[in-house]
C-alpha cells in the first residue's frame, strides 16, 4: 500500500539531493541482469500504432552526442530516449519482462482517453471499497455513490494513483473488467508492445505479483504514445488537482505521487509505481530548452522510499549533461 509522503529531488552538477518520497507496498525480489547499453548511434523506439507505415522516413538525428553512461543507477531495468526522435540513448536490460506496479494506469488512461467522452458522468460503485481493501491498493478516497466525470476520474487515477478510480473507469469503459482488460491488451499489441500483458487496470498484484508485466522498451513506447495526448500531458504535469464540493459529489484534493513533478527542473510526467515484486518504478519525462528526454526505471531497490525518483534523476542528469548536436 502506498504511504503518501512528499519527496524533493534536486538536479545538481554531479548528482541529486533527495528528501522524503512517496512509497507504496513492500519490497520483494525480481530477477534481472545488469546489461547496460550506451547508444552512440541512433536507435529509434518502436513507433506508435498511429504512425504511418507507408512513409519510411529516416529517423532524425538525436539532439545529443552519447558519452559514457549514467552512474550509480541501481534500477534493474531502464531506458532513456530523445522524445523528439525516439532515439534510445542508454538502456539496461531493457527487453526483460518485469512487474510494473501503477505504471499500468498509463495504459488504462490511454484506452479511456482514446474512447473519448471525457465529460461522461460516472457513479462511483460501492465495490471500490472492498476492491481496494482486499489488495491494499492506493486510494483516491472516492466516495461510493459520488458522480464524477471521466476527466475527474482520470485525475484521481493518475495523480494520487487511485486504484478506486482505475476500477471505476475500467468497469464503466469495458463495460466490465474483462472487456476493459481485453482492450488494454489489444492496445498493447497495436502499439507493438509484444512483451507486455495486463491482468488489472491498476497494477495491483493479482492473480499473482508477476501477472501484469512489461519491459523498459515497451514502456518507452507506451510513454511516447500517451504523451502525444494533450489531455494526458496536462494531467500528469500537475502537482495537484482540486474538486470543490458540488451537486452529487464530495470535495477532493489529489496530490501528484510522481515525486519528480515540482522538484526536478523540467519534469512534466509521467507515472510512478511500486509493488512487492516490482519495487520502485518510474516512467518519466523532462524538458530543458529544446531537449525533451523520456524513459523509465524499473526495479529500483527499496533501500529507501526515494530510490525510484533518485534513479530517474540520475539518468536524466546524465542525459541533460550530454553535448548537444544542435542548438537549444
C-alpha beads as a LAMMPS data file, in Angstrom:
LAMMPS data file: protein, C-alpha beads

328 atoms
327 bonds

1 atom types
1 bond types

-500.0 500.0 xlo xhi
-500.0 500.0 ylo yhi
-500.0 500.0 zlo zhi

Masses

1 110.0

Atoms # bond

1 1 1 0.000 0.000 0.000
2 1 1 1.298 3.450 -0.868
3 1 1 2.123 5.796 2.011
4 1 1 1.762 9.429 0.880
5 1 1 4.945 11.323 1.712
6 1 1 6.449 14.084 -0.402
7 1 1 9.912 13.984 -1.974
8 1 1 12.295 16.689 -3.056
9 1 1 14.634 15.692 -5.870
10 1 1 17.008 18.428 -6.989
11 1 1 19.254 18.215 -10.041
12 1 1 22.840 19.136 -9.230
13 1 1 26.003 19.309 -11.261
14 1 1 27.206 15.943 -10.114
15 1 1 24.048 14.211 -8.911
16 1 1 20.908 14.793 -6.868
17 1 1 19.793 15.629 -3.381
18 1 1 16.777 13.680 -2.203
19 1 1 14.479 14.020 0.777
20 1 1 11.329 12.068 1.592
21 1 1 9.391 10.403 -1.241
22 1 1 6.060 8.669 -1.824
23 1 1 6.017 4.914 -1.322
24 1 1 3.503 2.099 -1.748
25 1 1 3.580 -1.546 -0.625
26 1 1 6.616 -3.501 0.493
27 1 1 9.671 -4.800 -1.334
28 1 1 10.370 -8.180 -2.897
29 1 1 12.733 -9.899 -5.338
30 1 1 12.650 -9.588 -9.120
31 1 1 15.067 -11.385 -11.430
32 1 1 17.302 -9.208 -13.592
33 1 1 20.623 -8.936 -15.303
34 1 1 22.605 -5.698 -15.422
35 1 1 23.476 -5.347 -19.089
36 1 1 23.964 -1.643 -19.764
37 1 1 23.920 -0.263 -23.276
38 1 1 25.059 3.272 -24.098
39 1 1 23.686 4.115 -27.548
40 1 1 26.193 6.101 -29.619
41 1 1 24.188 5.546 -32.807
42 1 1 20.525 6.298 -33.402
43 1 1 18.227 3.543 -32.113
44 1 1 14.616 4.593 -32.668
45 1 1 11.983 3.266 -30.300
46 1 1 9.081 1.318 -31.771
47 1 1 6.593 3.733 -33.361
48 1 1 3.102 4.137 -32.013
49 1 1 0.307 2.378 -33.852
50 1 1 -0.888 5.656 -35.344
51 1 1 2.415 6.275 -37.073
52 1 1 2.191 5.905 -40.836
53 1 1 3.761 2.680 -42.060
54 1 1 3.813 3.901 -45.653
55 1 1 6.379 6.632 -45.071
56 1 1 9.775 5.125 -44.390
57 1 1 11.336 8.418 -43.404
58 1 1 14.815 8.274 -41.931
59 1 1 14.755 8.973 -38.174
60 1 1 16.003 12.423 -37.228
61 1 1 19.430 12.557 -35.651
62 1 1 19.464 12.725 -31.839
63 1 1 19.894 16.143 -30.244
64 1 1 22.810 14.923 -28.127
65 1 1 26.072 13.050 -28.529
66 1 1 26.225 9.988 -26.281
67 1 1 29.262 9.945 -23.995
68 1 1 29.615 7.332 -21.241
69 1 1 26.612 6.176 -19.224
70 1 1 24.677 7.156 -16.096
71 1 1 26.490 6.317 -12.863
72 1 1 25.267 4.700 -9.667
73 1 1 21.823 3.842 -11.049
74 1 1 20.525 0.847 -9.106
75 1 1 17.425 0.151 -11.191
76 1 1 17.384 -3.384 -12.595
77 1 1 15.920 -2.268 -15.923
78 1 1 15.946 1.153 -17.556
79 1 1 15.917 3.116 -20.784
80 1 1 16.393 6.763 -21.781
81 1 1 15.481 8.282 -25.140
82 1 1 15.277 11.569 -27.004
83 1 1 11.494 12.101 -27.004
84 1 1 11.520 14.094 -30.256
85 1 1 13.163 11.353 -32.309
86 1 1 12.599 8.206 -30.263
87 1 1 16.343 7.614 -30.305
88 1 1 17.441 5.442 -27.378
89 1 1 20.471 6.998 -25.677
90 1 1 21.059 4.385 -22.977
91 1 1 19.430 1.238 -21.640
92 1 1 19.900 -1.524 -19.112
93 1 1 18.302 -4.921 -19.562
94 1 1 15.522 -3.164 -21.450
95 1 1 13.971 -6.266 -23.002
96 1 1 13.386 -8.168 -19.760
97 1 1 9.771 -8.570 -18.635
98 1 1 9.114 -7.226 -15.137
99 1 1 6.120 -6.257 -12.975
100 1 1 5.456 -2.523 -13.254
101 1 1 3.039 -1.589 -10.484
102 1 1 0.934 1.518 -11.021
103 1 1 2.608 2.422 -14.320
104 1 1 -0.178 0.127 -15.576
105 1 1 -2.541 3.076 -15.111
106 1 1 -0.930 4.845 -18.082
107 1 1 -2.420 2.196 -20.377
108 1 1 -5.772 2.483 -18.609
109 1 1 -5.721 6.239 -19.227
110 1 1 -4.719 5.759 -22.878
111 1 1 -7.628 3.381 -23.530
112 1 1 -10.127 5.684 -21.802
113 1 1 -8.921 8.890 -23.471
114 1 1 -8.954 7.314 -26.911
115 1 1 -12.522 6.102 -26.252
116 1 1 -13.494 9.742 -25.672
117 1 1 -16.487 11.335 -23.947
118 1 1 -14.391 12.752 -21.092
119 1 1 -17.401 14.684 -19.834
120 1 1 -19.318 11.451 -19.255
121 1 1 -20.733 11.223 -15.731
122 1 1 -19.964 8.006 -13.855
123 1 1 -21.234 6.911 -10.454
124 1 1 -18.546 5.505 -8.175
125 1 1 -19.608 1.903 -7.418
126 1 1 -19.756 0.543 -3.884
127 1 1 -17.422 -2.268 -4.960
128 1 1 -14.404 0.074 -4.982
129 1 1 -14.075 -0.104 -1.201
130 1 1 -13.671 -3.898 -0.823
131 1 1 -11.595 -3.963 -4.027
132 1 1 -9.007 -1.511 -2.706
133 1 1 -9.071 -3.013 0.783
134 1 1 -8.537 -6.569 -0.493
135 1 1 -5.323 -5.699 -2.314
136 1 1 -4.215 -2.834 -0.035
137 1 1 -4.054 -0.564 -3.057
138 1 1 -3.691 3.193 -3.293
139 1 1 -6.952 5.049 -2.966
140 1 1 -8.065 8.462 -4.164
141 1 1 -10.623 8.388 -1.358
142 1 1 -13.590 8.175 -3.702
143 1 1 -16.988 8.052 -2.033
144 1 1 -19.316 5.354 -3.391
145 1 1 -22.340 6.998 -4.942
146 1 1 -20.484 10.161 -5.944
147 1 1 -20.949 11.135 -9.577
148 1 1 -17.761 12.331 -11.267
149 1 1 -16.797 12.921 -14.878
150 1 1 -14.341 10.732 -16.755
151 1 1 -11.911 13.652 -16.750
152 1 1 -12.117 13.920 -12.970
153 1 1 -11.655 10.173 -12.548
154 1 1 -8.552 10.312 -14.755
155 1 1 -7.161 12.949 -12.393
156 1 1 -7.986 10.682 -9.440
157 1 1 -6.228 7.741 -11.076
158 1 1 -3.089 9.420 -12.424
159 1 1 -2.251 11.909 -9.668
160 1 1 -2.745 10.104 -6.313
161 1 1 -2.603 6.758 -8.178
162 1 1 -6.101 5.817 -7.081
163 1 1 -6.927 2.167 -7.698
164 1 1 -10.537 3.024 -6.862
165 1 1 -10.581 5.422 -9.817
166 1 1 -8.962 2.839 -12.119
167 1 1 -11.598 0.278 -11.106
168 1 1 -14.417 2.769 -11.710
169 1 1 -13.127 3.723 -15.162
170 1 1 -12.448 0.142 -16.215
171 1 1 -15.887 -1.155 -15.254
172 1 1 -17.550 1.809 -16.997
173 1 1 -15.489 1.735 -20.199
174 1 1 -15.266 -2.044 -20.664
175 1 1 -18.037 -2.222 -19.943
176 1 1 -16.988 -4.607 -17.200
177 1 1 -13.498 -5.583 -16.112
178 1 1 -12.861 -8.492 -18.550
179 1 1 -13.805 -6.371 -21.558
180 1 1 -11.621 -3.482 -20.425
181 1 1 -8.596 -5.725 -19.843
182 1 1 -9.085 -7.108 -23.346
183 1 1 -8.967 -3.539 -24.678
184 1 1 -5.770 -2.821 -22.732
185 1 1 -4.022 -5.878 -24.148
186 1 1 -5.299 -5.201 -27.668
187 1 1 -3.935 -1.666 -27.474
188 1 1 -0.585 -3.000 -26.289
189 1 1 -0.402 -5.278 -29.327
190 1 1 -1.377 -2.427 -31.651
191 1 1 1.452 -0.320 -30.259
192 1 1 3.922 -3.158 -30.782
193 1 1 4.309 -3.834 -27.053
194 1 1 4.865 -7.552 -27.562
195 1 1 6.357 -8.196 -24.110
196 1 1 3.528 -6.608 -22.120
197 1 1 0.431 -8.114 -20.541
198 1 1 -2.233 -6.699 -18.215
199 1 1 -4.398 -8.556 -15.696
200 1 1 -5.590 -5.441 -13.848
201 1 1 -6.273 -1.793 -14.744
202 1 1 -4.072 -0.516 -11.919
203 1 1 -1.093 -2.855 -11.481
204 1 1 -2.369 -4.480 -8.303
205 1 1 -0.745 -7.900 -7.861
206 1 1 -3.488 -10.298 -8.895
207 1 1 -3.795 -13.132 -9.606
208 1 1 -0.025 -13.101 -8.856
209 1 1 2.712 -10.498 -8.332
210 1 1 4.029 -11.163 -11.850
211 1 1 0.769 -11.444 -13.821
212 1 1 0.939 -7.872 -15.128
213 1 1 4.307 -7.142 -16.703
214 1 1 6.158 -5.111 -19.294
215 1 1 9.701 -4.151 -20.293
216 1 1 11.562 -0.835 -20.247
217 1 1 11.432 -0.796 -24.067
218 1 1 7.677 -1.398 -24.156
219 1 1 7.021 1.245 -21.507
220 1 1 9.021 3.724 -23.567
221 1 1 6.621 3.012 -26.425
222 1 1 3.654 3.489 -24.096
223 1 1 5.035 6.738 -22.691
224 1 1 5.647 8.187 -26.151
225 1 1 2.069 7.325 -27.188
226 1 1 0.438 8.692 -24.016
227 1 1 2.390 11.958 -24.019
228 1 1 1.076 12.718 -27.510
229 1 1 -2.387 13.159 -25.968
230 1 1 -2.865 16.759 -24.731
231 1 1 -5.336 15.704 -22.014
232 1 1 -2.929 13.126 -20.627
233 1 1 0.051 15.532 -20.747
234 1 1 -1.911 18.196 -18.892
235 1 1 -2.925 15.816 -16.106
236 1 1 0.450 14.229 -15.363
237 1 1 2.263 17.589 -15.307
238 1 1 0.139 18.954 -12.426
239 1 1 1.382 18.979 -8.831
240 1 1 -2.201 18.595 -7.560
241 1 1 -5.859 18.747 -8.560
242 1 1 -8.819 20.024 -6.560
243 1 1 -12.574 19.462 -6.873
244 1 1 -14.879 21.623 -4.799
245 1 1 -17.936 20.024 -3.257
246 1 1 -20.858 20.151 -5.645
247 1 1 -24.169 18.520 -6.521
248 1 1 -23.658 14.774 -6.489
249 1 1 -20.099 14.613 -5.169
250 1 1 -17.809 15.427 -2.264
251 1 1 -14.797 17.746 -2.310
252 1 1 -11.455 16.198 -3.286
253 1 1 -7.801 17.196 -3.281
254 1 1 -5.298 14.941 -5.030
255 1 1 -1.526 15.403 -4.939
256 1 1 0.684 14.028 -7.703
257 1 1 2.561 10.958 -6.430
258 1 1 5.258 11.388 -9.111
259 1 1 7.964 12.898 -6.975
260 1 1 9.805 14.496 -9.873
261 1 1 6.918 16.908 -10.504
262 1 1 7.629 20.258 -8.903
263 1 1 11.008 19.145 -7.585
264 1 1 13.101 18.124 -10.599
265 1 1 13.646 21.074 -13.002
266 1 1 11.761 20.494 -16.243
267 1 1 9.884 17.360 -15.168
268 1 1 6.489 17.105 -16.882
269 1 1 5.382 13.490 -16.191
270 1 1 4.664 10.629 -16.170
271 1 1 3.784 7.892 -13.584
272 1 1 5.324 6.044 -10.667
273 1 1 4.647 2.543 -9.378
274 1 1 5.524 0.098 -6.618
275 1 1 4.600 -3.418 -5.528
276 1 1 6.423 -6.096 -3.572
277 1 1 7.725 -7.617 -6.802
278 1 1 8.048 -4.509 -8.968
279 1 1 9.976 -2.476 -6.379
280 1 1 10.285 1.245 -7.198
281 1 1 9.391 2.101 -10.794
282 1 1 9.024 5.385 -12.631
283 1 1 8.047 6.280 -16.191
284 1 1 9.274 9.849 -16.641
285 1 1 9.724 12.784 -18.999
286 1 1 11.517 16.103 -18.578
287 1 1 12.321 19.065 -20.827
288 1 1 15.124 21.607 -20.762
289 1 1 15.408 24.094 -23.575
290 1 1 14.675 22.299 -26.827
291 1 1 15.584 18.851 -25.471
292 1 1 12.938 16.504 -24.064
293 1 1 14.048 13.201 -22.559
294 1 1 11.734 10.290 -21.824
295 1 1 12.456 6.982 -20.147
296 1 1 11.779 4.634 -17.298
297 1 1 13.494 2.868 -14.415
298 1 1 12.164 -0.463 -13.133
299 1 1 13.089 -2.440 -10.054
300 1 1 14.957 0.189 -8.084
301 1 1 15.760 -1.492 -4.755
302 1 1 13.849 -0.495 -1.652
303 1 1 16.909 0.864 0.111
304 1 1 14.826 3.959 0.773
305 1 1 11.483 5.285 -0.337
306 1 1 13.180 7.739 -2.724
307 1 1 15.102 5.140 -4.714
308 1 1 12.908 5.279 -7.827
309 1 1 12.981 9.064 -8.041
310 1 1 16.706 9.102 -7.338
311 1 1 17.384 6.624 -10.136
312 1 1 15.307 8.623 -12.616
313 1 1 17.005 11.877 -11.639
314 1 1 20.469 10.353 -12.110
315 1 1 19.526 9.104 -15.574
316 1 1 18.069 12.492 -16.509
317 1 1 21.067 14.390 -15.113
318 1 1 23.327 12.316 -17.334
319 1 1 21.116 12.833 -20.381
320 1 1 20.928 16.592 -19.979
321 1 1 24.689 16.791 -19.454
322 1 1 25.453 15.258 -22.864
323 1 1 26.942 17.504 -25.579
324 1 1 24.253 18.957 -27.844
325 1 1 24.447 18.206 -31.558
326 1 1 22.131 21.088 -32.399
327 1 1 21.367 24.437 -30.703
328 1 1 18.985 24.632 -27.772

Bonds

1 1 1 2
2 1 2 3
3 1 3 4
4 1 4 5
5 1 5 6
6 1 6 7
7 1 7 8
8 1 8 9
9 1 9 10
10 1 10 11
11 1 11 12
12 1 12 13
13 1 13 14
14 1 14 15
15 1 15 16
16 1 16 17
17 1 17 18
18 1 18 19
19 1 19 20
20 1 20 21
21 1 21 22
22 1 22 23
23 1 23 24
24 1 24 25
25 1 25 26
26 1 26 27
27 1 27 28
28 1 28 29
29 1 29 30
30 1 30 31
31 1 31 32
32 1 32 33
33 1 33 34
34 1 34 35
35 1 35 36
36 1 36 37
37 1 37 38
38 1 38 39
39 1 39 40
40 1 40 41
41 1 41 42
42 1 42 43
43 1 43 44
44 1 44 45
45 1 45 46
46 1 46 47
47 1 47 48
48 1 48 49
49 1 49 50
50 1 50 51
51 1 51 52
52 1 52 53
53 1 53 54
54 1 54 55
55 1 55 56
56 1 56 57
57 1 57 58
58 1 58 59
59 1 59 60
60 1 60 61
61 1 61 62
62 1 62 63
63 1 63 64
64 1 64 65
65 1 65 66
66 1 66 67
67 1 67 68
68 1 68 69
69 1 69 70
70 1 70 71
71 1 71 72
72 1 72 73
73 1 73 74
74 1 74 75
75 1 75 76
76 1 76 77
77 1 77 78
78 1 78 79
79 1 79 80
80 1 80 81
81 1 81 82
82 1 82 83
83 1 83 84
84 1 84 85
85 1 85 86
86 1 86 87
87 1 87 88
88 1 88 89
89 1 89 90
90 1 90 91
91 1 91 92
92 1 92 93
93 1 93 94
94 1 94 95
95 1 95 96
96 1 96 97
97 1 97 98
98 1 98 99
99 1 99 100
100 1 100 101
101 1 101 102
102 1 102 103
103 1 103 104
104 1 104 105
105 1 105 106
106 1 106 107
107 1 107 108
108 1 108 109
109 1 109 110
110 1 110 111
111 1 111 112
112 1 112 113
113 1 113 114
114 1 114 115
115 1 115 116
116 1 116 117
117 1 117 118
118 1 118 119
119 1 119 120
120 1 120 121
121 1 121 122
122 1 122 123
123 1 123 124
124 1 124 125
125 1 125 126
126 1 126 127
127 1 127 128
128 1 128 129
129 1 129 130
130 1 130 131
131 1 131 132
132 1 132 133
133 1 133 134
134 1 134 135
135 1 135 136
136 1 136 137
137 1 137 138
138 1 138 139
139 1 139 140
140 1 140 141
141 1 141 142
142 1 142 143
143 1 143 144
144 1 144 145
145 1 145 146
146 1 146 147
147 1 147 148
148 1 148 149
149 1 149 150
150 1 150 151
151 1 151 152
152 1 152 153
153 1 153 154
154 1 154 155
155 1 155 156
156 1 156 157
157 1 157 158
158 1 158 159
159 1 159 160
160 1 160 161
161 1 161 162
162 1 162 163
163 1 163 164
164 1 164 165
165 1 165 166
166 1 166 167
167 1 167 168
168 1 168 169
169 1 169 170
170 1 170 171
171 1 171 172
172 1 172 173
173 1 173 174
174 1 174 175
175 1 175 176
176 1 176 177
177 1 177 178
178 1 178 179
179 1 179 180
180 1 180 181
181 1 181 182
182 1 182 183
183 1 183 184
184 1 184 185
185 1 185 186
186 1 186 187
187 1 187 188
188 1 188 189
189 1 189 190
190 1 190 191
191 1 191 192
192 1 192 193
193 1 193 194
194 1 194 195
195 1 195 196
196 1 196 197
197 1 197 198
198 1 198 199
199 1 199 200
200 1 200 201
201 1 201 202
202 1 202 203
203 1 203 204
204 1 204 205
205 1 205 206
206 1 206 207
207 1 207 208
208 1 208 209
209 1 209 210
210 1 210 211
211 1 211 212
212 1 212 213
213 1 213 214
214 1 214 215
215 1 215 216
216 1 216 217
217 1 217 218
218 1 218 219
219 1 219 220
220 1 220 221
221 1 221 222
222 1 222 223
223 1 223 224
224 1 224 225
225 1 225 226
226 1 226 227
227 1 227 228
228 1 228 229
229 1 229 230
230 1 230 231
231 1 231 232
232 1 232 233
233 1 233 234
234 1 234 235
235 1 235 236
236 1 236 237
237 1 237 238
238 1 238 239
239 1 239 240
240 1 240 241
241 1 241 242
242 1 242 243
243 1 243 244
244 1 244 245
245 1 245 246
246 1 246 247
247 1 247 248
248 1 248 249
249 1 249 250
250 1 250 251
251 1 251 252
252 1 252 253
253 1 253 254
254 1 254 255
255 1 255 256
256 1 256 257
257 1 257 258
258 1 258 259
259 1 259 260
260 1 260 261
261 1 261 262
262 1 262 263
263 1 263 264
264 1 264 265
265 1 265 266
266 1 266 267
267 1 267 268
268 1 268 269
269 1 269 270
270 1 270 271
271 1 271 272
272 1 272 273
273 1 273 274
274 1 274 275
275 1 275 276
276 1 276 277
277 1 277 278
278 1 278 279
279 1 279 280
280 1 280 281
281 1 281 282
282 1 282 283
283 1 283 284
284 1 284 285
285 1 285 286
286 1 286 287
287 1 287 288
288 1 288 289
289 1 289 290
290 1 290 291
291 1 291 292
292 1 292 293
293 1 293 294
294 1 294 295
295 1 295 296
296 1 296 297
297 1 297 298
298 1 298 299
299 1 299 300
300 1 300 301
301 1 301 302
302 1 302 303
303 1 303 304
304 1 304 305
305 1 305 306
306 1 306 307
307 1 307 308
308 1 308 309
309 1 309 310
310 1 310 311
311 1 311 312
312 1 312 313
313 1 313 314
314 1 314 315
315 1 315 316
316 1 316 317
317 1 317 318
318 1 318 319
319 1 319 320
320 1 320 321
321 1 321 322
322 1 322 323
323 1 323 324
324 1 324 325
325 1 325 326
326 1 326 327
327 1 327 328
